[in-house]
Amino acid sequence: MAASFSSMRMGINPMTGEVDLVIDPAGSGRGRIGIDRTAATPLLLAIGTDRRADPDDVTPDMLTALPGQAAPLFDRRGWVGDVILGVRRGSRAWLYSRGKADEDTRSGIAGCLDEATAAIADYHGITIDTGAVWLDQDNGVLLGSVSALGITATTRVTVL
């Protein structure tokens, strides 16, 4: 049986580069929420949203904190519903924003993308290929990608 997807369609705004809900024209100046029956929207949401940091993760702000300094209130990011539902969504790639431009960071981000898409792969019984490559290692610019069923979504991660 083929994987079946049905979600509100998300797309990338070409002017801003931001992901937003897609409204399909319906006539008379009105629109309807677009429906996506592909893996594109789940993949975009998985890699484009911040997953809540695990309790043992060191957040970027704490890398430069003084000894004994407490973490800011919303330092762990993510969706607050993760705590209630016990289901983590999104990617922890944001934790590498103060990482070094080295192989450990590249492989860590690739691992975060794999973690972010694992639930989609399990639920739909599909294979999702993930990876991360340096676009400009000297300036700390990395491109993470996830691919499934002929669709590829990418995210740009900048590190120190």
Protein Blocks (a to p, Z undefined) as FASTA:
>chain_A
ZZddddddddddfknopacdddddebjhiacddddfbfklmmmmmmmpccdddfklccfk
lmmpcehiacdfklngpjfklmmnopaedjfklmmmmcccdfklmmmmmmmmmmmmmmmm
mmnopacddddddfblmnopacddddeehiacddddddZZ
